[in-house]
């Protein structure tokens, strides 16, 4: 609801609709005098409101009529928002109405933009000498210029204001973060004054506007002007809004905004205190509650609050009456029964078909059901972290609030990523024992060690002349960046050990890239152990390792299918071993290198799920939802905390110093995340969901 207090402070109001008169949309201003400058419309975009049906962005404040931004046209371009981040900031120019700097969001107008236009409906009823102000910037691929237009006739004809202007690339290190500050004075255009059909248009032009990616951005868009006053006396009433444009509900208080006009339909102050009474003009119910109010001398408007209506129906209208003033009748409106939204979501998204969502009265008994897809099995219904039902179909009692029910499913049959080392964070947990934990583990915790005598283990960062491997990239890892694991010579007395629990998984496949320097061991041998390294089984024969500078190929792409070895399945004690067995393993220099080491497998049963595999630890996350700092608390000290987005990409990893840790969420985009805590000593982990707003 727009803030009525803001609506009426400052300068005098000038709110009315032409539906209550037969006047032309551009009115004469002859003989009128100026008042002080006032804010007419304001979009700060911080609430990130966009209608799903009409792709409209309503104004965050409108003094007159309704301000709306649309982006009509053809092609794949669309509008959305971009929340503030230190590396991707909003603009602090032209902040109004108490909006704080360095917070909120901007409007993002996405490419291709050459077949679309940004339209701003901004009625100026009762105002003149208008000024449009906003901040704008672009991404690197966005249109490099803009043109500004106005229309005095609802967009039928357009007038360009000035020439095309450059739009600079967004840069947090640049002055004003790359935003340009536009102040467009329209005082030379009388047709924009006192005009309820006023529209603005911004065209993205110049290089980049036709791209398939890129965008232009806008923040703190305002229209200011001066209230037009007249010497003509007050003569009539006008009902500006019913409940400030929000829905009216049966037996719930609502409001009526009434304004006084003169014969030119200009808002005009009354000379004496004027009592206003309201009554039902159309409708079958009874109007009750507060039915009167007083417009004080020198004022031109009134809000009557706490009105009641007792019948659910459409076609209701209200009459406002006062002595010596022409009565006004509101537009017809509907009275609704209050309902609340039941939203059904599946996790993972698209895992099943859900039935029963919709709008319901409080206390309604709603049957909801979840039908799992071919690759999933239903697990339970939850609200937040609370399990509501373990039945796929059950009766839910609707509360007096909007609520989201999540149907959780278990993935079946598909090959799942169990463990992944990409080595790009170059984190050696224990320098003495050469301990490298996995970058992702679905089951327990994967670990690499390099026990033995001589040699060492470290990382080698990507260089163009000494590259990493782009084979087997997972979880959003980018090519040509990060690092590789380096097992250094002499390696003849050492062995590369992988702890890879496979609890509740079968049909394992190991995949990795490997290479060597000129003096590195020229062959490797792969083994597995089903008893935590007590006994070992060789898999296949030794395989040759290419020299990193050979023209015939930098890395060997190795895939080892373990599906014929039952001992590796469903095994919390599973280990792998790579021995360096070829010529060169006893050199004092040289090394073997590894990148993107993964273990994949298939779930053994319908019950396999992250939550089932991990159930013996406690992890709490609060507040949830979070918008700034949030706290993680666990019952086991020194746990490894990983945060994943819904695409499975790990976006953050930290080792907890104890059992409590604070995390700054401002660097993460809004959305749903998985917070996973992994025990450093046991095959135990626990996962919770976190919504970042």
Rosetta blueprint (number, residue, H / E / L):
1 X L
2 X L
3 X L
4 X H
5 X H
6 X H
7 X H
8 X H
9 X L
10 X L
11 X L
12 X L
13 X L
14 X L
15 X L
16 X L
17 X L
18 X H
19 X H
20 X H
21 X L
22 X L
23 X L
24 X L
25 X L
26 X E
27 X L
28 X L
29 X L
30 X L
31 X L
32 X L
33 X E
34 X E
35 X E
36 X E
37 X E
38 X E
39 X E
40 X E
41 X E
42 X E
43 X E
44 X L
45 X L
46 X L
47 X L
48 X L
49 X L
50 X L
51 X L
52 X L
53 X L
54 X L
55 X L
56 X L
57 X E
58 X E
59 X L
60 X L
61 X E
62 X E
63 X L
64 X L
65 X L
66 X L
67 X L
68 X E
69 X E
70 X E
71 X L
72 X L
73 X E
74 X L
75 X L
76 X L
77 X L
78 X L
79 X E
80 X E
81 X E
82 X E
83 X E
84 X L
85 X E
86 X L
87 X L
88 X E
89 X L
90 X L
91 X L
92 X L
93 X L
94 X L
95 X L
96 X L
97 X L
98 X L
99 X L
100 X L
101 X L
102 X L
103 X L
104 X L
105 X E
106 X E
107 X E
108 X E
109 X E
110 X E
111 X L
112 X L
113 X L
114 X L
115 X L
116 X E
117 X L
118 X E
119 X E
120 X E
121 X E
122 X L
123 X L
124 X L
125 X L
126 X L
127 X E
128 X E
129 X E
130 X E
131 X E
132 X E
133 X E
134 X E
135 X E
136 X E
137 X E
138 X E
139 X L
140 X L
141 X L
142 X L
143 X L
144 X L
145 X E
146 X E
147 X E
148 X E
149 X E
150 X E
151 X E
152 X L
153 X L
154 X L
155 X L
156 X L
157 X L
158 X L
159 X E
160 X E
161 X L
162 X L
163 X L
164 X L
165 X E
166 X E
167 X L
168 X L
169 X E
170 X L
171 X L
172 X L
173 X L
174 X L
175 X H
176 X H
177 X H
178 X H
179 X L
180 X E
181 X E
182 X E
183 X E
184 X E
185 X E
186 X L
187 X L
188 X L
189 X L
190 X H
191 X H
192 X H
193 X L
194 X L
195 X E
196 X L
197 X L
198 X L
199 X E
200 X E
201 X E
202 X E
203 X E
204 X E
205 X E
206 X L
207 X L
208 X L
209 X L
210 X L
211 X L
212 X L
213 X L
214 X L
215 X E
216 X E
217 X E
218 X E
219 X E
220 X E
221 X E
222 X E
223 X E
224 X E
225 X E
226 X E
227 X E
228 X E
229 X E
230 X L
231 X L
232 X L
233 X L
234 X L
235 X L
236 X E
237 X E
238 X E
239 X E
240 X E
241 X E
242 X E
243 X H
244 X H
245 X H
246 X L
247 X L
248 X E
249 X E
250 X L
251 X L
252 X L
253 X L
254 X E
255 X E
256 X E
257 X E
258 X E
259 X E
260 X E
261 X E
262 X L
263 X L
264 X L
265 X L
266 X L
267 X E
268 X L
269 X L
270 X L
271 X L
272 X L
273 X L
274 X E
275 X E
276 X E
277 X E
278 X E
279 X E
280 X E
281 X E
282 X E
283 X L
284 X L
285 X L
286 X L
287 X E
288 X E
289 X E
290 X L
291 X L
292 X E
293 X E
294 X E
295 X E
296 X L
297 X L
298 X L
299 X L
300 X L
301 X E
302 X E
303 X E
304 X E
305 X E
306 X E
307 X E
308 X E
309 X E
310 X L
311 X L
312 X L
313 X E
314 X E
315 X E
316 X E
317 X E
318 X E
319 X E
320 X E
321 X E
322 X E
323 X L
324 X L
325 X E
326 X E
327 X E
328 X E
329 X E
330 X L
331 X L
332 X L
333 X E
334 X E
335 X E
336 X E
337 X L
338 X L
339 X L
340 X E
341 X E
342 X E
343 X E
344 X E
345 X E
346 X E
347 X E
348 X L
349 X L
350 X L
351 X L
352 X E
353 X E
354 X E
355 X E
356 X L
357 X L
358 X E
359 X E
360 X E
361 X L
362 X L
363 X L
364 X L
365 X E
366 X E
367 X E
368 X E
369 X E
370 X E
371 X E
372 X E
373 X L
374 X L
375 X L
376 X E
377 X E
378 X E
379 X E
380 X E
381 X E
382 X E
383 X E
384 X L
385 X L
386 X E
387 X E
388 X E
389 X E
390 X L
391 X L
392 X L
393 X E
394 X E
395 X E
396 X E
397 X E
398 X L
399 X L
400 X L
401 X L
402 X L
403 X E
404 X E
405 X E
406 X E
407 X E
408 X E
409 X E
410 X E
411 X E
412 X L
413 X L
414 X L
415 X E
416 X E
417 X E
418 X E
419 X E
420 X E
421 X E
422 X L
423 X L
424 X L
425 X L
426 X L
427 X L
428 X L
429 X L
430 X E
431 X L
432 X L
433 X L
434 X L
435 X E
436 X E
437 X E
438 X L
439 X L
440 X E
441 X E
442 X L
443 X L
444 X L
445 X L
446 X L
447 X E
448 X E
449 X E
450 X E
451 X E
452 X E
453 X L
454 X L
455 X L
456 X E
457 X E
458 X E
459 X E
460 X E
461 X E
462 X L
463 X E
464 X L
465 X L
466 X E
467 X L
468 X L
469 X L
470 X L
471 X L
472 X L
473 X L
474 X L
475 X L
476 X L
477 X L
478 X L
479 X L
480 X L
481 X L
482 X L
483 X E
484 X E
485 X E
486 X E
487 X E
488 X E
489 X L
490 X L
491 X L
492 X L
493 X L
494 X E
495 X E
496 X E
497 X E
498 X E
499 X E
500 X L
501 X L
502 X L
503 X L
504 X L
505 X E
506 X E
507 X E
508 X E
509 X E
510 X E
511 X E
512 X E
513 X E
514 X E
515 X E
516 X E
517 X L
518 X L
519 X L
520 X L
521 X L
522 X L
523 X E
524 X E
525 X E
526 X E
527 X E
528 X E
529 X E
530 X L
531 X L
532 X L
533 X L
534 X L
535 X L
536 X L
537 X E
538 X E
539 X L
540 X L
541 X L
542 X L
543 X E
544 X E
545 X L
546 X L
547 X E
548 X L
549 X L
550 X L
551 X L
552 X L
553 X L
554 X L
555 X L
556 X E
557 X E
558 X E
559 X E
560 X E
561 X E
562 X L
563 X L
564 X L
565 X L
566 X H
567 X H
568 X H
569 X L
570 X L
571 X L
572 X L
573 X L
574 X L
575 X E
576 X E
577 X E
578 X E
579 X E
580 X E
581 X L
582 X L
583 X L
584 X L
585 X L
586 X L
587 X L
588 X L
589 X L
590 X L
591 X E
592 X E
593 X E
594 X E
595 X E
596 X E
597 X E
598 X E
599 X E
600 X E
601 X E
602 X E
603 X E
604 X L
605 X L
606 X L
607 X L
608 X L
609 X L
610 X H
611 X H
612 X H
613 X H
614 X L
615 X L
616 X L
617 X L
618 X L
619 X E
620 X E
621 X E
622 X E
623 X L
624 X L
625 X L
626 X E
627 X L
628 X L
629 X E
630 X E
631 X E
632 X E
633 X E
634 X E
635 X L
636 X L
637 X L
638 X L
639 X L
640 X E
641 X E
642 X E
643 X E
644 X E
645 X E
646 X L
647 X L
648 X L
649 X L
650 X E
651 X E
652 X E
653 X E
654 X E
655 X E
656 X L
657 X L
658 X L
659 X L
660 X E
661 X E
662 X E
663 X E
664 X E
665 X L
666 X L
667 X L
668 X L
669 X L
670 X L
671 X E
672 X E
673 X E
674 X E
675 X E
676 X E
677 X E
678 X E
679 X L
680 X L
681 X L
682 X L
683 X L
684 X L
685 X E
686 X E
687 X E
688 X E
689 X E
690 X E
691 X E
692 X E
693 X L
